[in-house]
Amino acid sequence: MSVSGDRIKKMLPKTYSRRLVSYEIGVALLHFQDLEPAVARYVYNDGKIKNLMSLTGTIPVLFQEKTYDIPVSVWLEENYPQSAPICYVTPSREMMLLRGNYISMDSAVTFPFLDEWKAGECSLVSLLQVMSAVFGEAPPVCMKPQPERQQIPCGLQCSRQNSLVSKFDGIQYLCLPTEDGHNETTC
């Protein structure tokens, strides 16, 4: 999706450095086209609520020679770029969050890049590139396991059926039953 710089400037609350922030968002959207800018309510841990600029959507991640779309939300506080963005992985219902070195229990992203943020040296697009690279090494989400299938009467067990499954990326995958009765997904 293409969003003009003027539209982004109009979206931004007046408390932001509108020219700089709209420029950085525009550059980020050129590289990460599946993100959407919006002003939305952000609730801080202490309960304080503010309207902040955000980018929400997916970023592409290369993992084991395949590209996956990882859902994220990136929040810019009013003093951005003086402060680092607040970032979350936002799994869909079909996904399961994989906590790890860089993901907290509340799905917050905790990279050293964010801790060492320096205005003028770090940018929104560089943050998204780091997220993409790090998530390629250790993905923060996976598909939820399918629930165990019900016991099927003996006569019906002999008929093995293939099925199509749609996953979070909208692509259909072929599920082939294995000998132990579980489904194996092929791409």
Secondary structure, DSSP 8 states (H G I E B T S, - for coil): ----HHHHHHHS-TTS-HHHHHHHHHHHHHH-TTEEEEEEEEE-TTS-EEEEEEEEEEEEEEETTEEEEEEEEEEE-TTTTSS--EEEE---TTEEE--BTTB-TT-BB--HHHHT--BTTB-HHHHHHHHHHHHHHS-SEEE----------HHHHTS---EEEE-TTS-EEEEEE-TTS-EEEE-
